[in-house]
Amino acid sequence: MSPTSTTTRLPASVYVIALTIFCLGTSEFMIAGLLPDLAADLDVSIPSAGSLISAFAVGMLVGAPVMALLTLRFPRRRTLLVACVVFAAAHLVGTFSTDYGLLLATRIVAAAACATFWAVGSVTAVSVAPAGSTAKALSVVLGGLTLANVLGVPAGTWIGERLGWQSAFAAVGVLTVLATVATALLVPETGGGTGAVPMRDRISAELAVFRQSRLWAALATTMTFQAAVFCAFSYFAPLLTDVAGLPSSRVPLVLLVFGVGTFVGITIGGRYADRNALLNVFVSLGAMSVSLVALAAVAGSSTLVVVAVFVFGVASFSIASAINSRVFALATQAPTLAAAVNVSAFNVGNAVGPWIGGLAISAGLGYVAPVWFALGLTALALGCASVSWVLEREPGCDTAACVTAPS
């Protein structure tokens, strides 16, 4: 498509990638709702069963950059298909597993495949999107993850509770097979592979991107923002029951409200991030700060806390498209490894945020404390974004690259 085209309609392949991300996200997060059944069936403790979640996170954290480098020699479409097949196979093997060690191994393999698809799928979505629609394409891809939290995770938990956790694994595996077929039919080849370029030179080009201080500032923003979100979100359940006084039966409904808020936020952010990604980051982080203060202030109200949770969902996810598109903008010529490391940055935030919130609760500060600590992490994210702003005001910095799609 010509760079001067005014068309902003995204191709079907972007939505196919989002469908696969829906499968990946459902698998990643549904384990939390299946832990009691998993522990009982596998004859392990709840903490041991919880290691299945940690194993997936570690697999994502390490697997993203490693698999990005290992798959550079292959065309992107082929890499996506292989990642889908491996992910589906890992779930189908897990479906028939009665051994904890084998199930743990399948989670690590699935995480590596998930990380591979995330990195290469993001690059592919940006590559096929019309000029000036980088953030819009990424908002659709991330929308798949949001829908996984709103629909996939509750559905997976519901299936697991009624038909056994194996059925939930099987459902994800079958859906991934369908997504694989859709990928084969509708996702075009967008490049990748070393071609005439020696593999050593291709890897050097990918690594050279990380010499930019601007990229590291963008990755730091990703990590601290994500840590802030999960510092608060991870402890919503005790906040709602012990502070707001809601019955435990209402907690899933409030979390659904949060999920709807994230979908609204990511949709709004995707519409405006392409105009000025860094401005979107500042506005979103500012809105997120206000929403956290409001959440802490009304935490004792069973009505207002639901509204505050929704607003927090909107504010926190309105930034997602912008921070992802900025990484692509700063790594235009060699985006694959940068996208993979961005996935790792998200997962570092996923791990650090709950840990900090847990420390606050363990210190006896109460269930509202994680919200205040999340506010501090948001301020840190604003600091990282401010560093980006300073760096990008330096002479010779081409901020117009923020809307340039990788080839």
C-alpha positions in Angstrom: 0.0 0.0 0.0 1.3 3.4 -0.9 2.4 5.5 2.0 0.2 8.3 0.7 -2.9 6.2 0.9 -5.7 7.6 3.1 -7.1 4.1 3.8 -7.1 3.3 7.5 -9.1 0.0 7.3 -7.1 -2.8 8.8 -6.7 -6.1 6.8 -8.3 -9.3 8.0 -4.9 -10.7 8.9 -4.6 -8.3 11.9 -7.9 -9.6 13.3 -6.7 -13.2 12.8 -3.6 -12.4 14.8 -5.8 -10.9 17.5 -7.9 -14.1 17.5 -4.7 -16.2 18.2 -3.7 -13.7 21.0 -7.1 -14.4 22.5 -6.2 -18.1 22.7 -2.8 -17.3 24.2 -4.2 -14.9 26.8 -6.9 -17.2 27.8 -4.4 -20.0 28.5 -2.0 -17.7 30.4 -4.6 -16.3 32.8 -7.2 -19.1 33.2 -4.9 -21.2 35.4 -5.6 -19.0 38.4 -9.2 -20.1 38.4 -8.3 -23.8 38.0 -5.7 -24.1 40.8 -7.8 -25.9 43.4 -8.9 -28.6 40.9 -5.4 -28.9 39.4 -3.9 -29.3 42.9 -6.4 -31.9 43.9 -6.2 -33.9 40.7 -2.4 -33.9 40.5 -2.0 -34.4 44.3 0.1 -31.4 44.9 -0.2 -28.3 47.1 -1.9 -25.1 45.9 1.5 -23.3 45.9 3.0 -26.1 43.8 0.1 -25.8 41.4 0.7 -22.0 41.4 4.1 -22.7 40.0 2.4 -23.5 36.7 1.6 -19.8 36.5 5.2 -18.8 37.4 6.6 -21.3 34.9 4.5 -19.7 32.1 5.7 -16.2 33.1 9.4 -17.3 33.2 8.9 -19.0 29.8 7.5 -15.7 28.4 10.2 -13.6 30.0 13.1 -15.7 28.7 11.5 -17.2 25.7 10.6 -13.9 24.0 14.1 -12.6 23.2 15.7 -16.1 22.8 13.0 -17.3 20.3 13.1 -14.0 18.5 16.8 -14.5 17.7 16.4 -18.2 16.9 13.6 -17.6 14.4 15.2 -14.7 12.6 16.3 -17.0 9.8 12.7 -18.1 9.1 9.9 -16.2 7.3 7.5 -14.6 9.7 4.4 -16.4 8.5 6.0 -19.8 8.9 7.2 -18.8 12.4 3.6 -17.9 13.3 2.3 -21.2 12.1 4.9 -23.2 13.9 4.3 -21.2 17.1 0.6 -21.9 16.8 1.1 -25.7 16.2 3.5 -26.0 19.2 1.1 -24.0 21.5 -1.8 -26.2 20.5 0.2 -29.4 20.9 1.4 -28.4 24.3 -2.2 -27.9 25.4 -3.4 -31.2 23.9 -0.6 -33.0 25.6 -1.4 -31.3 28.9 -5.0 -32.4 28.5 -4.0 -36.0 28.9 -1.3 -35.4 31.5 -1.7 -36.9 34.9 1.9 -36.0 36.0 2.7 -32.6 37.5 6.2 -32.6 36.0 4.9 -33.2 32.5 2.3 -30.5 32.8 4.9 -28.1 34.1 7.0 -28.8 31.1 4.1 -28.2 28.7 3.5 -24.8 30.3 7.1 -23.8 29.7 6.9 -25.0 26.1 3.5 -23.2 25.6 5.0 -20.0 27.0 7.9 -20.1 24.6 5.5 -20.5 21.7 3.3 -17.8 23.1 6.3 -15.4 23.4 7.3 -16.2 19.8 3.9 -15.5 18.4 3.5 -12.3 20.4 6.8 -10.9 19.1 6.5 -12.0 15.4 2.7 -11.5 15.3 3.1 -7.9 16.5 5.7 -7.2 13.8 3.4 -8.8 11.2 0.4 -6.8 12.2 2.3 -3.5 12.0 3.8 -4.6 8.6 0.4 -5.2 7.0 -1.3 -2.1 8.5 -1.8 1.0 6.3 0.7 3.8 6.8 0.0 5.8 10.0 -2.0 3.0 11.6 0.7 1.3 13.7 -1.0 2.0 17.0 -4.4 1.1 15.6 -3.2 -2.3 14.5 -1.5 -2.9 17.8 -4.7 -1.9 19.7 -6.6 -4.6 17.8 -3.9 -7.2 18.6 -3.9 -6.2 22.3 -7.7 -6.2 22.1 -7.4 -10.0 21.7 -5.7 -10.2 25.1 -8.3 -7.9 26.6 -11.1 -10.1 25.3 -9.3 -13.1 26.8 -9.6 -11.5 30.2 -13.3 -10.5 29.7 -14.5 -13.6 28.0 -11.9 -16.3 27.6 -10.7 -16.6 31.2 -14.3 -16.7 32.7 -15.3 -19.3 30.0 -12.2 -21.4 30.7 -12.8 -21.3 34.4 -16.5 -22.2 33.9 -15.6 -25.2 31.6 -12.9 -26.4 34.0 -15.2 -26.3 37.0 -17.9 -28.3 35.3 -16.0 -30.6 33.0 -12.6 -30.8 34.7 -9.5 -28.7 34.1 -8.5 -31.0 31.2 -11.5 -29.8 29.3 -10.4 -26.2 29.6 -6.9 -27.1 28.2 -8.6 -29.1 25.4 -10.8 -26.1 24.5 -7.8 -23.8 24.2 -6.0 -26.4 22.1 -8.9 -26.7 19.7 -9.4 -23.0 19.4 -5.7 -22.6 18.7 -6.0 -25.2 15.9 -8.7 -23.1 14.4 -6.6 -20.0 14.7 -3.8 -21.8 13.0 -6.0 -22.6 10.0 -7.1 -19.0 9.8 -3.5 -17.9 10.0 -2.5 -20.2 7.1 -5.4 -18.9 5.0 -5.5 -15.2 5.8 -2.1 -14.0 7.1 0.3 -13.1 4.2 4.0 -13.4 4.2 5.5 -10.1 5.3 9.2 -10.9 5.1 11.6 -12.1 7.7 14.2 -14.7 7.1 17.8 -13.7 6.4 17.5 -13.8 2.6 20.8 -12.6 1.1 21.8 -11.1 4.4 24.1 -13.4 6.5 22.5 -14.5 9.8 25.3 -12.9 11.8 24.7 -9.5 10.2 20.9 -9.8 10.8 21.5 -10.6 14.5 23.9 -7.7 14.7 21.3 -5.4 13.2 18.7 -6.5 15.7 21.1 -6.1 18.6 22.3 -2.7 17.4 18.9 -1.2 18.0 19.5 -1.6 21.7 22.3 1.0 21.6 19.6 3.6 21.6 18.9 5.1 25.1 15.5 6.1 23.8 14.5 2.5 23.3 15.6 1.6 26.9 13.6 4.6 28.2 10.5 3.3 26.3 11.0 -0.3 27.7 11.4 1.1 31.2 8.1 2.9 30.7 6.5 -0.4 29.7 7.8 -2.2 32.7 6.9 0.3 35.3 3.5 1.0 33.9 2.7 -2.7 33.8 4.0 -3.1 37.4 1.7 -0.3 38.5 -1.3 -2.0 36.9 -0.7 -5.4 38.4 0.3 -4.0 41.8 -3.2 -2.7 42.2 -5.2 -5.3 40.1 -3.7 -8.4 41.8 -5.3 -7.4 45.1 -8.7 -6.2 43.9 -10.5 -9.3 45.4 -9.5 -8.6 49.1 -10.0 -4.8 48.5 -13.5 -5.4 47.3 -14.5 -7.9 50.0 -12.6 -6.6 53.1 -12.6 -2.9 52.4 -15.7 -2.2 50.2 -17.7 -4.9 51.9 -18.9 -6.6 48.8 -19.8 -10.3 49.0 -17.2 -12.6 47.3 -19.9 -13.7 44.8 -19.8 -10.1 43.4 -16.0 -10.0 42.8 -16.1 -11.8 39.4 -18.7 -9.2 38.2 -16.5 -6.3 39.3 -13.5 -7.9 37.6 -15.7 -8.2 34.5 -16.4 -4.4 34.8 -12.7 -3.9 34.9 -12.3 -6.0 31.8 -14.9 -4.0 29.9 -13.0 -0.8 31.0 -9.7 -2.2 29.6 -11.4 -2.9 26.3 -12.8 0.7 26.2 -9.4 2.1 27.1 -7.5 0.1 24.5 -10.0 1.1 21.8 -9.8 4.8 22.7 -6.0 4.6 22.8 -5.7 2.9 19.5 -7.7 5.7 17.8 -5.4 8.5 19.1 -2.0 7.0 19.7 -0.9 7.2 16.0 -1.3 11.0 16.2 1.2 11.5 19.0 2.3 8.3 20.8 4.4 10.1 23.5 1.6 12.5 24.3 -0.8 9.6 24.6 1.6 8.0 27.1 1.6 11.2 29.3 -2.1 11.7 29.1 -2.8 8.0 29.9 -0.4 7.9 32.9 -1.9 11.1 34.2 -5.4 9.7 33.9 -4.2 6.5 35.6 -2.8 8.5 38.5 -6.1 10.3 39.0 -8.0 7.0 38.8 -5.8 5.4 41.4 -6.3 8.3 43.8 -10.0 8.1 43.3 -10.0 4.3 43.8 -8.2 4.7 47.1 -10.5 7.4 48.2 -13.7 5.5 47.5 -12.5 2.0 48.4 -14.9 1.9 51.3 -18.0 2.5 49.2 -19.5 -0.7 47.6 -21.0 1.4 44.8 -18.3 4.0 44.0 -15.5 1.4 44.1 -17.1 -0.4 41.1 -17.1 2.9 39.1 -13.5 3.6 40.2 -12.4 0.1 39.0 -14.0 0.7 35.6 -12.3 4.1 35.3 -9.0 2.5 36.3 -9.5 -0.1 33.6 -10.1 2.5 30.9 -7.2 4.7 32.0 -4.6 1.9 32.5 -5.2 0.3 29.1 -5.5 3.5 27.0 -1.7 3.6 27.1 -1.1 0.1 25.7 -1.1 0.9 22.0 1.1 3.9 22.4 3.9 2.2 24.4 3.9 -0.7 22.0 3.9 1.5 18.9 6.8 3.5 20.3 9.0 0.4 20.6 8.3 -0.3 16.9 9.0 3.3 16.0 12.4 3.2 17.7 13.3 -0.2 16.1 12.0 0.3 12.6 14.8 -1.4 10.8 15.1 -4.4 13.2 11.8 -4.7 15.1 11.6 -8.4 16.0 14.0 -8.6 18.9 12.8 -5.2 20.2 9.2 -6.5 20.1 10.3 -9.6 22.0 12.1 -7.7 24.7 9.0 -5.5 25.0 7.1 -8.7 25.8 9.7 -9.5 28.4 9.3 -6.0 29.9 5.6 -6.5 30.2 6.2 -9.8 32.0 8.8 -8.2 34.4 6.0 -5.8 35.3 3.6 -8.7 35.8 6.0 -10.2 38.3 7.2 -7.1 40.1 3.9 -5.4 40.6 2.2 -8.2 42.6 5.4 -8.7 44.6 5.4 -5.0 45.6 1.7 -5.0 46.4 2.2 -8.2 48.5 5.0 -6.6 50.5 2.8 -3.7 51.3 0.1 -6.0 52.6 2.6 -8.2 54.5 3.9 -5.0 56.2 0.4 -4.6 57.7 -0.5 -1.5 55.6 -3.9 -2.9 54.6 -5.5 -3.8 51.3 -5.7 -0.2 50.0 -1.9 0.0 50.3 -1.2 -1.7 46.9 -3.3 1.1 45.2 -1.0 3.7 46.7 2.1 1.8 45.8 0.7 1.5 42.3 0.4 5.3 42.3 4.1 5.5 43.1 5.0 3.1 40.3 2.8 5.2 37.9 4.9 8.2 39.0 8.0 6.2 38.2 6.6 5.4 34.7 5.9 9.2 34.2 9.6 9.7 35.1 10.7 7.2 32.4 8.4 8.9 29.9 9.9 12.3 30.8 13.3 10.9 30.1 12.0 9.8 26.6 10.7 13.3 26.1 14.1 14.8 26.9 16.0 12.4 24.7 13.6 12.9 21.8 14.1 16.7 21.9 17.8 16.2 21.2 19.0 17.6 17.8 18.8 15.0 15.1 16.1 12.9 16.7 13.4 12.0 14.2 10.2 11.8 16.2 8.3 11.3 12.9 9.5 7.7 13.1 6.8 7.1 15.6 4.4 6.2 12.9 6.8 4.3 10.5 6.0 0.7 10.1 8.7 -1.9 9.9 9.5 -3.6 6.6 
